[in-house]
Every structure is written in structure tokens, then in C-alpha cells.
Amino acid sequence: MANQERENLTVVPIPASETEAEHKRIRSSNDHDQKMERDGKRARHNVGYDEAADGKPTPKVDRVVDED
């Protein structure tokens, strides 16, 4: 695209589906969840998101026993 064409474009924001009140409610919920995480707790509605993003955690091995 030529520079002249870019100068003639109008930037239009993507319409938001949530109201300002809904945006504040979501932000408050996110802030609450982050505080819980910092305190070492997990929010009930977030269980599964980390696993979906990162994959299942590798099981911790306490000890290996040779059965021979």
C-alpha cells in the first residue's frame, strides 16, 4: 500500500460488546484473581485455564524403586 493511500485511511475502533459497567466488573474480577494467585490460591472459575494453556503438569516423582 502506498504512503498516500495510508494517509487517506480512517482508523475506526473495533466496537466493544460490553458496557463500561461490564468492563469494570471484568477488571475487578481479574484484579481479584491476580491477588489470589499472589497469595498462592486459585480462583474456582480459573481452574483448568493454566492446564489448557500450558498442558498437563508433569507429575512429581518422590522416589524411584528398583523392584529387581
N, C-alpha and C positions, 0 to 999 in steps of 0.2 A: 504494500500500500504506500502510495506516495505521501510525502510530508504534507502537501497541500490538501489531500483527501482527509488526513488525520485531523487537520486543523478545522475542518468543516463538520466533524462528528460532534454529536451532543451526548454527553455522559448522562445516563439515566440510571438511578439506583434500582437495584432489584427490589421489588415490593416485598415487604415483610408481612407474614401472615399473622404475627402476634401483635397484640396491643402493647402499649407501654406498660400497663399493669402486669400483663403476662410476662413481658421481658424482665421486669423487676422480680417477679416470683421465681422465674428460672434462675436469675443471677443469685438470688438469695439461697435457693436450693443448692446451687453449685458451690457457693461460699461455705454453706453448712457441711456439704460433703467433703470439701477440702480440709476443713477444720477437723472433721472426724478422722480423715486419713492421717493428718499430722499427729493426732492423738493415738494412732495405732488401731483405730476402729474402722469398720467398713459399713457404709450405708446399705441398708437392706435392698434398696432398688438398684444399687450398682453391682451387686453380686453377679458375676458372670461376664461383665464388660471387660475386665482385665484379661480373663481367660480367652475371650473371643478375640481380643486384640493381640495378645502375646502368645497364645497357645497354652496348652495344659502345662502346669509346672512340673518339673522333673521331681520325682519322689526323692525324699531324703533317705539315704542309706545309713543306718546306725552302725551296723557291723556286717561283715561277710563271714559266713561259717562254712568251712570245708567239711563236707559230710563223708569223706573217704575214711 
